[in-house]
Amino acid sequence: MSREHDNLFMNAKEVAEYLDLNEKKVYAMANEQQLPGTKVTGKWLFPKPMIDRWVMESCHFGMLSDRLIITGSDDPLLQWVINRLGRRIESKGLVNYCSSGSQLGLSQLAKGHADVCALHWGDEAERNLRHTALIKRHPQFKQWVMVHCCSRDYGILMRSDHQHLCNDLKESLALRYRWVTRQPGAGARHHFDNWLTQMQRTSTDLNVVTTAYSERELAGMIARGEAEFGMGCQGIAGEFGLTFIPLGKESFDLVMPQGVYFRYLLQQLFELMQTPDTQAFAQKLGGYDLSGCGKIIWSPN
């Protein structure tokens, strides 16, 4: 970096000078969304604070390595582990987990609002196809890797007083029982829509009373009697004491920039995922397989 800049925004020439890069390289990186910037009346502008942050983010143990922001899909076991990681690091750092759904989470990751996106989209056997297809919608995928977190059972959630309906799900669809569903772009909503197609139904055939914006919110609505049915993972059913009807297995994975994988906090998270306490809690919730947790399962190279 050749000299100081006090301006809030820089043009491509100034960024090239600031980062000691060729100006054509700056344009190429901007067009591939590798550099944080925006086009105004056809010209690129780059916020200097975000350029500085981008530089720090490229350092595995840089100034921002003491915080980790996780977005995307909801999972009770991951939340449980993050809470314990927070107790371990105390005031030395911050780990924040905000569930937003698989697709929105990837968009937040692409825009630099998060460090990690949790993702599940379709059956486990189709993970390599479905997950990578979602990832490649974003130009930034060339800098990302996908890391396995766990395998989960997914299916129908209901209160125990409706357990008799497990014997005939078609009957439950035909009657006007109340359903709660997830927002479009959530992995559970993708499962739900695919399942309805297999059952030769659509959501308009059901009495869908509301939308939940996390699996925990969906399970809470069922537990409180605000709806009879919904779709989610077995771990959520176990957390809320709900009856669970398994429909299949899914891969719950984490997508992140390559440098984030080496962060101390993320490696601490993977370490805690393998402890006997976590294994015991996963077994208590039900439907988890933690084999291969922390392993890189996809990269663009």
Steps between C-alpha positions, in 0.01 A plus 500: 500500500673810378331784686220601735149580374257702706206484257203284591479375141780425255495450125673211322821693446522591870429141604770377266744746658383419853537123453799520264307320225462548127189707425373236257528244780284722723230515231516124448469431874212748531310341211546158661378648831827416672545864610223687689374777270204637310436659163362856501414653159720239338807558718632279776517638854663313787428580869840527666385347834380190314824480300688509830274231639553289188876519552467397865262219409766356270725444802425166669594640839432867432308758700161345423594146602350560846143494369293257295157576351298198387181531298283270285312193618383435855624210711456439875821301542711767330338765721574291809867466403532871419364588844771287657765648275389841622552391859844363412629820337307742728614857424783392268269490197146471369311228314156597372247268334201653320284259301363648177445199274737335253456727198494831686796385706708448185406849380607644836828309475557629145452860615745463787237526774592159641804273524324163475170382349330182624332318212269204439317448173349166402585141588846406617568288191454811281718731711783537252255599227250713693735686732757587236224618265386751764855607577587563134219754466738743670815626321689480830480118498852488356629612842274267703528153644228272639563316827287218638334560835264205549234280347143547626170315474218722373127441497159600636464656847180476709388501860475162675119523525488472119728198487214280374522688170847352437333193354344693211660824392271518197208526741668787681543677168138443400361641826520868594775472758709812545848508348786741562757529224836669447578797279606449136875445479517295821624142474200368696265678256682331212443161667136587564427600141671188365308277740168656402583435136564134582165491681337660193407808701590868512510741792171650381333165580597537866384720785829692533440746783835676528867515397791440738842653439704236680454134589494594866217747437308235305536242776395754763178576314412130488590450867275794598207359303499769230529231230491120477772427242823633355824376349846514658789292630471237773726704727240777513229245582717364781566846639127583523371153593310453173414181315714451190426308178827447305493560126870498413855610579670827408854637513537811716808681372688827553611729214770761557788689337810284495686715754219475755552123520834557673367737764562400857134544600373276221750228581395528865140452386589181313696378802197547725277320247708185561496499882317228696259762641396608149468139386278426800281805437470410131382153598251652742350723231503216248565467130863619486813345353815704569735284291731714288421822686751772407612332176519709181268324254507750211722772363501671158852372421 
